[in-house]
Amino acid sequence: MIVVYVSRPVHGPFAAIQRARNVNHCCILSICNWQFLTHIPMAHPAKSRIGIFGGTFDPVHMGHLIMAEQCREAGQLDQVWFIPAARPPHKQDRPLTPFAQRAEMLALAIAGMPAFRVEELEKDRPGPSYTADTLEELTRRHPQTTFALLLGSDCLPDLPGWHRPERILELAELLIFARPDWPLLNEDEMRASLRLSRQASIRLRVIHAPLINIASRDLRQRAAWRRNSIKEA
């Protein structure tokens, strides 16, 4: 409790003494206030949860958006960041639409959706676009953020062959979206496939949602077929 002493004004030769006393009281009050304030526990802002959705997005389609929204809701994410790969290591020998065009298609697809964002992190990074490196860079840039990696169940069999898969598991929770005809792995099966010890921590959550059987390669094939049909006509 802080008690404030208020005195009546004093005139004459004792005025200077009274003023000094008032200054002293103000100093004591200020010190008390400072000590009181420094002992108030400061509320730490809650860490934001961001979903990372990487891929070539060549092109982006409705299946990507449905997957992102289902994972955002079920995974309790604040946002989903779409990260187009500049040089995907598993597609080095395939022609890709230029990065700028794929990023622009993504921006157009998510326009008006504040929970979605395009992150062009890979644009100027040299070398292949490895997920582990991407997560490390995101963690460095956003230390107060927790990340969850969005993956289709069709990616799980290939995960042991990815670059530093154990580092991926350290940096992000896995949100697994079911794909048609692809089985889901539980935590023990995931540990076995990655040859991890039973003590290794794996944060894995399966997202149950309507199965959307759409693939970018099918859209590219249809677009190519249509172009050829127009030329022949």
LINDA-V772446 format. One record per residue. NEAR is the number of other ideal C-beta (glycine too) atoms within 8 Angstrom. Layout:
NEAR / NEAR
//
This chain:
2 / 7 / 4 / 6 / 5 / 3 / 8 / 3 / 5 / 9 / 5 / 5 / 4 / 8 / 9 / 7 / 8 / 11 / 8 / 8 / 9 / 9 / 8 / 8 / 10 / 8 / 8 / 8 / 10 / 8 / 8 / 9 / 9 / 8 / 8 / 9 / 7 / 6 / 6 / 6 / 4 / 4 / 4 / 4 / 5 / 4 / 7 / 9 / 12 / 14 / 17 / 15 / 13 / 11 / 9 / 10 / 12 / 8 / 10 / 11 / 9 / 7 / 10 / 13 / 13 / 11 / 14 / 14 / 10 / 11 / 17 / 12 / 7 / 11 / 13 / 5 / 12 / 6 / 11 / 16 / 12 / 17 / 14 / 15 / 10 / 8 / 9 / 10 / 9 / 5 / 8 / 8 / 3 / 5 / 2 / 10 / 6 / 6 / 11 / 6 / 8 / 16 / 12 / 8 / 11 / 13 / 9 / 7 / 9 / 12 / 6 / 4 / 7 / 4 / 9 / 12 / 8 / 12 / 7 / 9 / 9 / 12 / 8 / 2 / 10 / 2 / 6 / 8 / 14 / 11 / 11 / 13 / 10 / 14 / 15 / 10 / 10 / 12 / 11 / 7 / 6 / 8 / 6 / 6 / 11 / 8 / 14 / 15 / 14 / 12 / 11 / 10 / 13 / 7 / 8 / 13 / 6 / 8 / 13 / 8 / 5 / 11 / 9 / 8 / 12 / 9 / 10 / 14 / 14 / 5 / 10 / 11 / 11 / 12 / 14 / 14 / 13 / 13 / 10 / 6 / 3 / 10 / 4 / 9 / 9 / 7 / 7 / 7 / 8 / 14 / 13 / 7 / 11 / 11 / 6 / 10 / 5 / 6 / 4 / 9 / 5 / 10 / 8 / 10 / 10 / 7 / 12 / 5 / 10 / 4 / 7 / 8 / 7 / 8 / 7 / 11 / 6 / 8 / 11 / 10 / 8 / 8 / 8 / 8 / 8 / 8 / 8 / 8 / 8 / 7 / 6 / 5 / 4
//
